[in-house]
Amino acid sequence: MKTFFTLLTGAALLSGCYYDKAEEVYPQLLLNNSCDTAGTISYSTHITVVLQNHCLSCHSTASPSGNVTLDTYAGVQAVAASGQFLGSVEHQAGFSQMPSNNPQLQPCQLTQIRKWVQAGAPNN
Ligand code: HEC
């Protein structure tokens, strides 16, 4: 059992390294979005950038598709708390896959969202 968890942790660490290296190998990823997963993920610094670029065209207060509003903290906090935010961007079973018209978000962006939601989706 212990070995199993050691392997699991190892795999998680390795995949983390893989994504870090991908950004070094393909610097244009960094130019396109300065996606950084280090340290605390902030709503105002990190999360709103992703939402702005990939979600607000369909989820603004003026036109909230599926009744999901992502241009206010309260709206984002609601889907974070319900599990819909992570479920939709990670393409988990039982959720609509988001962004609906585009490829899945980059691994780095998914990591940012996961870290922020798991930290309790703070208004930081
Ligand atoms: C092209 C339009 C479009 C874009 C872009 C888009 N959405 Fe959606 N979204 C929809 C529509 C339409 C629905 C309601 C119908 C459905 O669930 O498929 C929806 C539903 C949702 C739901 C509820 C899903 C569920 O299963 O409960 C969430 C959460 C969501 N979107 C989040 C996002 C996030 C986060 C992004 C950006 C990463 C995003 N959406 C980008 C159109 C869009």
Backbone and ligand atoms as CSV (ligand in chain L), in Angstrom:
chain,resi,resn,atom,element,x,y,z
A,1,MET,N,N,0.849,-1.200,0.000
A,1,MET,CA,C,0.000,0.000,0.000
A,1,MET,C,C,0.881,1.245,0.000
A,2,LYS,N,N,1.887,1.213,0.861
A,2,LYS,CA,C,2.775,2.370,0.945
A,2,LYS,C,C,3.452,2.625,-0.411
A,3,THR,N,N,3.869,1.524,-1.042
A,3,THR,CA,C,4.515,1.652,-2.343
A,3,THR,C,C,3.560,2.301,-3.347
A,4,PHE,N,N,2.301,1.890,-3.240
A,4,PHE,CA,C,1.312,2.428,-4.173
A,4,PHE,C,C,1.244,3.954,-4.067
A,5,PHE,N,N,1.187,4.452,-2.837
A,5,PHE,CA,C,1.084,5.901,-2.663
A,5,PHE,C,C,2.373,6.604,-3.083
A,6,THR,N,N,3.496,5.939,-2.849
A,6,THR,CA,C,4.766,6.517,-3.280
A,6,THR,C,C,4.767,6.662,-4.799
A,7,LEU,N,N,4.294,5.625,-5.467
A,7,LEU,CA,C,4.238,5.679,-6.936
A,7,LEU,C,C,3.308,6.797,-7.378
A,8,LEU,N,N,2.176,6.908,-6.715
A,8,LEU,CA,C,1.175,7.907,-7.079
A,8,LEU,C,C,1.765,9.305,-6.943
A,9,THR,N,N,2.436,9.553,-5.826
A,9,THR,CA,C,3.056,10.856,-5.598
A,9,THR,C,C,4.120,11.115,-6.661
A,10,GLY,N,N,4.894,10.072,-6.954
A,10,GLY,CA,C,5.930,10.209,-7.972
A,10,GLY,C,C,5.336,10.602,-9.307
A,11,ALA,N,N,4.228,9.964,-9.663
A,11,ALA,CA,C,3.593,10.262,-10.948
A,11,ALA,C,C,3.100,11.704,-10.968
A,12,ALA,N,N,2.542,12.159,-9.845
A,12,ALA,CA,C,2.032,13.530,-9.785
A,12,ALA,C,C,3.188,14.516,-9.936
A,13,LEU,N,N,4.303,14.217,-9.280
A,13,LEU,CA,C,5.458,15.109,-9.367
A,13,LEU,C,C,6.013,15.130,-10.783
A,14,LEU,N,N,6.087,13.948,-11.376
A,14,LEU,CA,C,6.637,13.859,-12.728
A,14,LEU,C,C,5.786,14.651,-13.707
A,15,SER,N,N,4.463,14.508,-13.607
A,15,SER,CA,C,3.620,15.213,-14.565
A,15,SER,C,C,3.759,16.716,-14.341
A,16,GLY,N,N,3.966,17.129,-13.099
A,16,GLY,CA,C,4.206,18.543,-12.828
A,16,GLY,C,C,5.441,19.035,-13.554
A,17,CYS,N,N,6.516,18.251,-13.473
A,17,CYS,CA,C,7.760,18.617,-14.149
A,17,CYS,C,C,7.557,18.672,-15.653
A,18,TYR,N,N,6.793,17.719,-16.144
A,18,TYR,CA,C,6.589,17.665,-17.584
A,18,TYR,C,C,6.000,18.985,-18.087
A,19,TYR,N,N,4.987,19.481,-17.379
A,19,TYR,CA,C,4.348,20.707,-17.848
A,19,TYR,C,C,5.288,21.898,-17.716
A,20,ASP,N,N,6.075,21.922,-16.629
A,20,ASP,CA,C,7.027,23.012,-16.481
A,20,ASP,C,C,7.976,23.030,-17.674
A,21,LYS,N,N,8.448,21.829,-18.037
A,21,LYS,CA,C,9.419,21.769,-19.125
A,21,LYS,C,C,8.785,22.149,-20.452
A,22,ALA,N,N,7.517,21.770,-20.639
A,22,ALA,CA,C,6.859,22.101,-21.905
A,22,ALA,C,C,6.889,23.604,-22.133
A,23,GLU,N,N,6.747,24.363,-21.048
A,23,GLU,CA,C,6.759,25.818,-21.201
A,23,GLU,C,C,8.156,26.329,-21.536
A,24,GLU,N,N,9.179,25.584,-21.055
A,24,GLU,CA,C,10.540,25.996,-21.405
A,24,GLU,C,C,10.858,25.635,-22.844
A,25,VAL,N,N,10.366,24.461,-23.263
A,25,VAL,CA,C,10.650,23.990,-24.616
A,25,VAL,C,C,9.878,24.825,-25.643
A,26,TYR,N,N,8.659,25.219,-25.268
A,26,TYR,CA,C,7.842,26.013,-26.190
A,26,TYR,C,C,7.602,27.389,-25.584
A,27,PRO,N,N,8.577,28.302,-25.710
A,27,PRO,CA,C,8.440,29.604,-25.043
A,27,PRO,C,C,7.218,30.393,-25.502
A,28,GLN,N,N,6.667,30.063,-26.664
A,28,GLN,CA,C,5.492,30.826,-27.118
A,28,GLN,C,C,4.311,30.633,-26.183
A,29,LEU,N,N,4.306,29.503,-25.440
A,29,LEU,CA,C,3.253,29.305,-24.452
A,29,LEU,C,C,3.319,30.408,-23.395
A,30,LEU,N,N,4.551,30.788,-23.061
A,30,LEU,CA,C,4.725,31.822,-22.053
A,30,LEU,C,C,4.392,33.193,-22.619
A,31,LEU,N,N,4.698,33.390,-23.889
A,31,LEU,CA,C,4.398,34.677,-24.497
A,31,LEU,C,C,2.893,34.878,-24.582
A,32,ASN,N,N,2.178,33.808,-24.956
A,32,ASN,CA,C,0.737,33.922,-25.116
A,32,ASN,C,C,0.041,34.206,-23.804
A,33,ASN,N,N,0.424,33.511,-22.772
A,33,ASN,CA,C,-0.150,33.790,-21.462
A,33,ASN,C,C,0.939,33.509,-20.449
A,34,SER,N,N,1.198,34.453,-19.603
A,34,SER,CA,C,2.249,34.256,-18.614
A,34,SER,C,C,1.673,33.399,-17.500
A,35,CYS,N,N,1.384,32.145,-17.812
A,35,CYS,CA,C,0.730,31.248,-16.874
A,35,CYS,C,C,1.746,30.720,-15.875
A,36,ASP,N,N,1.516,31.021,-14.609
A,36,ASP,CA,C,2.439,30.627,-13.554
A,36,ASP,C,C,1.639,29.918,-12.465
A,37,THR,N,N,2.073,28.715,-12.099
A,37,THR,CA,C,1.328,27.963,-11.088
A,37,THR,C,C,2.020,28.003,-9.723
A,38,ALA,N,N,3.131,28.733,-9.637
A,38,ALA,CA,C,3.882,28.761,-8.373
A,38,ALA,C,C,3.164,29.620,-7.329
A,39,GLY,N,N,3.298,29.224,-6.089
A,39,GLY,CA,C,2.786,30.031,-4.991
A,39,GLY,C,C,1.263,30.062,-4.932
A,40,THR,N,N,0.748,31.083,-4.277
A,40,THR,CA,C,-0.696,31.224,-4.096
A,40,THR,C,C,-1.334,31.702,-5.392
A,41,ILE,N,N,-2.417,31.057,-5.762
A,41,ILE,CA,C,-3.148,31.495,-6.946
A,41,ILE,C,C,-4.199,32.503,-6.512
A,42,SER,N,N,-4.183,33.640,-7.181
A,42,SER,CA,C,-5.057,34.743,-6.788
A,42,SER,C,C,-6.205,34.904,-7.775
A,43,TYR,N,N,-7.372,35.172,-7.228
A,43,TYR,CA,C,-8.542,35.389,-8.085
A,43,TYR,C,C,-8.298,36.562,-9.037
A,44,SER,N,N,-7.876,37.686,-8.476
A,44,SER,CA,C,-7.755,38.894,-9.306
A,44,SER,C,C,-6.570,38.828,-10.265
A,45,THR,N,N,-5.506,38.123,-9.902
A,45,THR,CA,C,-4.329,38.091,-10.769
A,45,THR,C,C,-4.401,36.961,-11.797
A,46,HIS,N,N,-4.811,35.775,-11.373
A,46,HIS,CA,C,-4.718,34.614,-12.255
A,46,HIS,C,C,-6.065,34.180,-12.841
A,47,ILE,N,N,-7.059,34.023,-11.995
A,47,ILE,CA,C,-8.308,33.405,-12.437
A,47,ILE,C,C,-9.062,34.315,-13.412
A,48,THR,N,N,-9.121,35.616,-13.101
A,48,THR,CA,C,-9.885,36.513,-13.971
A,48,THR,C,C,-9.281,36.585,-15.381
A,49,VAL,N,N,-7.971,36.392,-15.496
A,49,VAL,CA,C,-7.337,36.434,-16.828
A,49,VAL,C,C,-7.839,35.279,-17.688
A,50,VAL,N,N,-7.879,34.089,-17.093
A,50,VAL,CA,C,-8.351,32.912,-17.835
A,50,VAL,C,C,-9.818,33.096,-18.216
A,51,LEU,N,N,-10.621,33.562,-17.273
A,51,LEU,CA,C,-12.048,33.738,-17.542
A,51,LEU,C,C,-12.260,34.760,-18.653
A,52,GLN,N,N,-11.527,35.858,-18.554
A,52,GLN,CA,C,-11.622,36.921,-19.565
A,52,GLN,C,C,-11.341,36.365,-20.962
A,53,ASN,N,N,-10.278,35.585,-21.075
A,53,ASN,CA,C,-9.839,35.116,-22.388
A,53,ASN,C,C,-10.650,33.944,-22.921
A,54,HIS,N,N,-11.273,33.169,-22.051
A,54,HIS,CA,C,-11.871,31.920,-22.522
A,54,HIS,C,C,-13.341,31.728,-22.172
A,55,CYS,N,N,-13.904,32.548,-21.327
A,55,CYS,CA,C,-15.244,32.244,-20.815
A,55,CYS,C,C,-16.251,33.385,-20.915
A,56,LEU,N,N,-15.799,34.631,-20.790
A,56,LEU,CA,C,-16.751,35.720,-20.627
A,56,LEU,C,C,-17.559,36.011,-21.880
A,57,SER,N,N,-17.068,35.587,-23.033
A,57,SER,CA,C,-17.853,35.801,-24.251
A,57,SER,C,C,-19.216,35.133,-24.133
A,58,CYS,N,N,-19.325,34.098,-23.330
A,58,CYS,CA,C,-20.606,33.394,-23.144
A,58,CYS,C,C,-21.159,33.506,-21.723
A,59,HIS,N,N,-20.389,34.008,-20.784
A,59,HIS,CA,C,-20.826,33.972,-19.383
A,59,HIS,C,C,-20.727,35.334,-18.700
A,60,SER,N,N,-21.059,36.404,-19.423
A,60,SER,CA,C,-21.074,37.725,-18.793
A,60,SER,C,C,-22.403,37.919,-18.063
A,61,THR,N,N,-22.453,38.914,-17.205
A,61,THR,CA,C,-23.704,39.239,-16.510
A,61,THR,C,C,-24.799,39.559,-17.522
A,62,ALA,N,N,-24.418,40.224,-18.599
A,62,ALA,CA,C,-25.397,40.615,-19.606
A,62,ALA,C,C,-25.957,39.395,-20.344
A,63,SER,N,N,-25.157,38.350,-20.474
A,63,SER,CA,C,-25.592,37.184,-21.240
A,63,SER,C,C,-25.028,35.905,-20.622
A,64,PRO,N,N,-25.587,35.480,-19.507
A,64,PRO,CA,C,-25.016,34.344,-18.756
A,64,PRO,C,C,-25.526,32.986,-19.257
A,65,SER,N,N,-24.809,32.383,-20.194
A,65,SER,CA,C,-25.212,31.074,-20.715
A,65,SER,C,C,-25.381,30.075,-19.579
A,66,GLY,N,N,-26.451,29.317,-19.645
A,66,GLY,CA,C,-26.691,28.297,-18.631
A,66,GLY,C,C,-26.857,28.891,-17.245
A,67,ASN,N,N,-27.169,30.213,-17.188
A,67,ASN,CA,C,-27.324,30.902,-15.910
A,67,ASN,C,C,-26.030,30.950,-15.107
A,68,VAL,N,N,-24.895,30.811,-15.790
A,68,VAL,CA,C,-23.591,30.850,-15.126
A,68,VAL,C,C,-22.946,32.202,-15.438
A,69,THR,N,N,-22.702,33.003,-14.404
A,69,THR,CA,C,-22.091,34.327,-14.552
A,69,THR,C,C,-20.660,34.268,-14.039
A,70,LEU,N,N,-19.724,34.629,-14.914
A,70,LEU,CA,C,-18.316,34.494,-14.532
A,70,LEU,C,C,-17.572,35.822,-14.527
A,71,ASP,N,N,-18.288,36.942,-14.631
A,71,ASP,CA,C,-17.604,38.234,-14.543
A,71,ASP,C,C,-17.802,38.892,-13.175
A,72,THR,N,N,-18.343,38.139,-12.215
A,72,THR,CA,C,-18.377,38.625,-10.838
A,72,THR,C,C,-17.787,37.537,-9.942
A,73,TYR,N,N,-17.173,37.971,-8.843
A,73,TYR,CA,C,-16.614,36.984,-7.914
A,73,TYR,C,C,-17.712,36.066,-7.399
A,74,ALA,N,N,-18.871,36.627,-7.067
A,74,ALA,CA,C,-19.964,35.817,-6.516
A,74,ALA,C,C,-20.374,34.707,-7.490
A,75,GLY,N,N,-20.416,35.047,-8.762
A,75,GLY,CA,C,-20.799,34.055,-9.770
A,75,GLY,C,C,-19.774,32.934,-9.871
A,76,VAL,N,N,-18.501,33.302,-9.873
A,76,VAL,CA,C,-17.429,32.304,-9.982
A,76,VAL,C,C,-17.390,31.456,-8.715
A,77,GLN,N,N,-17.541,32.113,-7.578
A,77,GLN,CA,C,-17.506,31.403,-6.290
A,77,GLN,C,C,-18.618,30.356,-6.248
A,78,ALA,N,N,-19.774,30.686,-6.787
A,78,ALA,CA,C,-20.915,29.762,-6.755
A,78,ALA,C,C,-20.604,28.474,-7.521
A,79,VAL,N,N,-20.043,28.601,-8.742
A,79,VAL,CA,C,-19.752,27.377,-9.503
A,79,VAL,C,C,-18.510,26.666,-8.974
A,80,ALA,N,N,-17.636,27.412,-8.288
A,80,ALA,CA,C,-16.492,26.752,-7.648
A,80,ALA,C,C,-17.008,25.875,-6.510
A,81,ALA,N,N,-17.919,26.423,-5.704
A,81,ALA,CA,C,-18.442,25.694,-4.542
A,81,ALA,C,C,-19.291,24.495,-4.969
A,82,SER,N,N,-19.980,24.608,-6.093
A,82,SER,CA,C,-20.861,23.512,-6.520
A,82,SER,C,C,-20.105,22.397,-7.227
A,83,GLY,N,N,-18.836,22.650,-7.556
A,83,GLY,CA,C,-18.058,21.648,-8.283
A,83,GLY,C,C,-18.160,21.799,-9.785
A,84,GLN,N,N,-19.015,22.713,-10.261
A,84,GLN,CA,C,-19.227,22.868,-11.710
A,84,GLN,C,C,-18.025,23.515,-12.406
A,85,PHE,N,N,-17.311,24.401,-11.700
A,85,PHE,CA,C,-16.182,25.082,-12.323
A,85,PHE,C,C,-15.114,24.049,-12.709
A,86,LEU,N,N,-14.637,23.293,-11.723
A,86,LEU,CA,C,-13.624,22.267,-12.002
A,86,LEU,C,C,-14.182,21.184,-12.909
A,87,GLY,N,N,-15.408,20.761,-12.633
A,87,GLY,CA,C,-16.017,19.680,-13.428
A,87,GLY,C,C,-16.059,20.016,-14.908
A,88,SER,N,N,-16.405,21.257,-15.215
A,88,SER,CA,C,-16.551,21.635,-16.626
A,88,SER,C,C,-15.200,21.832,-17.316
A,89,VAL,N,N,-14.239,22.469,-16.645
A,89,VAL,CA,C,-12.959,22.721,-17.329
A,89,VAL,C,C,-12.074,21.471,-17.363
A,90,GLU,N,N,-12.247,20.584,-16.368
A,90,GLU,CA,C,-11.459,19.344,-16.370
A,90,GLU,C,C,-12.146,18.247,-17.189
A,91,HIS,N,N,-13.300,18.552,-17.732
A,91,HIS,CA,C,-14.078,17.599,-18.528
A,91,HIS,C,C,-14.427,16.347,-17.727
A,92,GLN,N,N,-14.840,16.564,-16.493
A,92,GLN,CA,C,-15.269,15.446,-15.653
A,92,GLN,C,C,-16.626,14.943,-16.129
A,93,ALA,N,N,-16.855,13.658,-15.911
A,93,ALA,CA,C,-18.142,13.063,-16.295
A,93,ALA,C,C,-19.277,13.780,-15.572
A,94,GLY,N,N,-20.361,14.020,-16.282
A,94,GLY,CA,C,-21.537,14.629,-15.662
A,94,GLY,C,C,-21.594,16.138,-15.779
A,95,PHE,N,N,-20.562,16.749,-16.380
A,95,PHE,CA,C,-20.557,18.197,-16.559
A,95,PHE,C,C,-20.405,18.543,-18.041
A,96,SER,N,N,-20.966,19.665,-18.438
A,96,SER,CA,C,-20.738,20.149,-19.803
A,96,SER,C,C,-19.285,20.561,-19.932
A,97,GLN,N,N,-18.655,20.214,-21.034
A,97,GLN,CA,C,-17.239,20.515,-21.221
A,97,GLN,C,C,-17.051,21.965,-21.634
A,98,MET,N,N,-16.215,22.675,-20.876
A,98,MET,CA,C,-15.962,24.106,-21.129
A,98,MET,C,C,-14.482,24.358,-21.377
A,99,PRO,N,N,-14.130,25.381,-22.174
A,99,PRO,CA,C,-15.036,26.218,-22.958
A,99,PRO,C,C,-15.690,25.401,-24.069
A,100,SER,N,N,-16.968,25.610,-24.284
A,100,SER,CA,C,-17.734,24.692,-25.123
A,100,SER,C,C,-17.342,24.750,-26.595
A,101,ASN,N,N,-16.812,25.881,-27.039
A,101,ASN,CA,C,-16.535,26.027,-28.475
A,101,ASN,C,C,-15.057,25.873,-28.809
A,102,ASN,N,N,-14.237,25.590,-27.805
A,102,ASN,CA,C,-12.791,25.622,-28.009
A,102,ASN,C,C,-12.135,24.414,-27.362
A,103,PRO,N,N,-10.849,24.174,-27.709
A,103,PRO,CA,C,-10.132,23.085,-27.046
A,103,PRO,C,C,-10.055,23.322,-25.543
A,104,GLN,N,N,-9.776,22.265,-24.824
A,104,GLN,CA,C,-9.637,22.355,-23.372
A,104,GLN,C,C,-8.540,23.358,-23.017
A,105,LEU,N,N,-8.689,23.990,-21.855
A,105,LEU,CA,C,-7.682,24.926,-21.367
A,105,LEU,C,C,-6.333,24.218,-21.244
A,106,GLN,N,N,-5.263,25.019,-21.215
A,106,GLN,CA,C,-3.919,24.463,-21.077
A,106,GLN,C,C,-3.738,23.840,-19.690
A,107,PRO,N,N,-2.890,22.801,-19.605
A,107,PRO,CA,C,-2.641,22.166,-18.302
A,107,PRO,C,C,-2.280,23.168,-17.210
A,108,CYS,N,N,-1.490,24.167,-17.556
A,108,CYS,CA,C,-1.088,25.165,-16.560
A,108,CYS,C,C,-2.303,25.938,-16.049
A,109,GLN,N,N,-3.209,26.287,-16.938
A,109,GLN,CA,C,-4.411,27.010,-16.523
A,109,GLN,C,C,-5.301,26.123,-15.656
A,110,LEU,N,N,-5.379,24.843,-16.025
A,110,LEU,CA,C,-6.175,23.912,-15.222
A,110,LEU,C,C,-5.585,23.776,-13.819
A,111,THR,N,N,-4.257,23.763,-13.744
A,111,THR,CA,C,-3.601,23.673,-12.435
A,111,THR,C,C,-3.919,24.908,-11.602
A,112,GLN,N,N,-3.877,26.080,-12.219
A,112,GLN,CA,C,-4.209,27.308,-11.490
A,112,GLN,C,C,-5.631,27.231,-10.932
A,113,ILE,N,N,-6.561,26.821,-11.773
A,113,ILE,CA,C,-7.966,26.766,-11.342
A,113,ILE,C,C,-8.128,25.743,-10.220
A,114,ARG,N,N,-7.481,24.577,-10.388
A,114,ARG,CA,C,-7.604,23.526,-9.375
A,114,ARG,C,C,-7.049,24.010,-8.035
A,115,LYS,N,N,-5.876,24.649,-8.078
A,115,LYS,CA,C,-5.265,25.137,-6.831
A,115,LYS,C,C,-6.175,26.164,-6.152
A,116,TRP,N,N,-6.738,27.053,-6.957
A,116,TRP,CA,C,-7.566,28.117,-6.394
A,116,TRP,C,C,-8.861,27.547,-5.787
A,117,VAL,N,N,-9.500,26.629,-6.511
A,117,VAL,CA,C,-10.737,26.036,-5.999
A,117,VAL,C,C,-10.450,25.231,-4.738
A,118,GLN,N,N,-9.358,24.477,-4.759
A,118,GLN,CA,C,-9.037,23.633,-3.600
A,118,GLN,C,C,-8.629,24.469,-2.392
A,119,ALA,N,N,-8.193,25.708,-2.632
A,119,ALA,CA,C,-7.875,26.608,-1.521
A,119,ALA,C,C,-9.139,27.261,-0.959
A,120,GLY,N,N,-10.297,26.900,-1.527
A,120,GLY,CA,C,-11.555,27.445,-1.034
A,120,GLY,C,C,-12.064,28.624,-1.853
A,121,ALA,N,N,-11.489,28.799,-3.068
A,121,ALA,CA,C,-11.928,29.863,-3.981
A,121,ALA,C,C,-11.964,31.234,-3.287
A,122,PRO,N,N,-10.834,31.664,-2.716
A,122,PRO,CA,C,-10.820,32.938,-1.993
A,122,PRO,C,C,-10.905,34.155,-2.923
A,123,ASN,N,N,-11.441,35.252,-2.401
A,123,ASN,CA,C,-11.508,36.507,-3.158
A,123,ASN,C,C,-10.224,37.279,-2.877
A,124,ASN,N,N,-9.106,36.736,-3.418
A,124,ASN,CA,C,-7.798,37.295,-3.082
A,124,ASN,C,C,-7.185,38.056,-4.243
L,1,HEC,C1,C,-19.186,29.491,-26.713
L,1,HEC,C2,C,-19.869,29.761,-25.482
L,1,HEC,C3,C,-19.265,29.309,-24.169
L,1,HEC,C4,C,-17.975,29.480,-23.718
L,1,HEC,C5,C,-16.804,30.133,-24.440
L,1,HEC,C6,C,-17.949,28.954,-22.378
L,1,HEC,N1,N,-19.169,28.461,-22.036
L,1,HEC,FE1,FE,-19.703,27.626,-20.246
L,1,HEC,N2,N,-21.577,27.236,-20.960
L,1,HEC,C7,C,-22.052,27.616,-22.199
L,1,HEC,C8,C,-23.436,27.187,-22.330
L,1,HEC,C9,C,-24.330,27.422,-23.550
L,1,HEC,C10,C,-23.762,26.518,-21.128
L,1,HEC,C11,C,-25.113,25.907,-20.732
L,1,HEC,C12,C,-25.394,24.657,-21.481
L,1,HEC,C13,C,-24.469,23.561,-21.089
L,1,HEC,O1,O,-24.338,23.269,-19.891
L,1,HEC,O2,O,-23.821,23.016,-21.999
L,1,HEC,C14,C,-22.576,26.563,-20.292
L,1,HEC,C15,C,-22.492,25.998,-19.035
L,1,HEC,C16,C,-21.419,26.162,-18.176
L,1,HEC,C17,C,-21.345,25.639,-16.825
L,1,HEC,C18,C,-22.359,24.725,-16.161
L,1,HEC,C19,C,-21.928,23.315,-16.600
L,1,HEC,C20,C,-22.579,22.177,-15.875
L,1,HEC,O3,O,-22.439,21.034,-16.350
L,1,HEC,O4,O,-23.205,22.399,-14.825
L,1,HEC,C21,C,-20.157,26.048,-16.304
L,1,HEC,C22,C,-19.613,25.787,-14.903
L,1,HEC,C23,C,-19.472,26.803,-17.335
L,1,HEC,N3,N,-20.263,26.847,-18.445
L,1,HEC,C24,C,-18.226,27.338,-17.178
L,1,HEC,C25,C,-17.460,27.851,-18.237
L,1,HEC,C26,C,-16.075,28.223,-18.110
L,1,HEC,C27,C,-15.261,28.133,-16.825
L,1,HEC,C28,C,-15.672,28.660,-19.343
L,1,HEC,C29,C,-14.310,29.101,-19.762
L,1,HEC,C30,C,-13.220,28.210,-19.471
L,1,HEC,C31,C,-16.824,28.565,-20.233
L,1,HEC,N4,N,-17.882,28.074,-19.522
L,1,HEC,C32,C,-16.822,28.944,-21.569
L,1,HEC,C33,C,-21.355,28.310,-23.163
L,1,HEC,C34,C,-20.012,28.658,-23.104
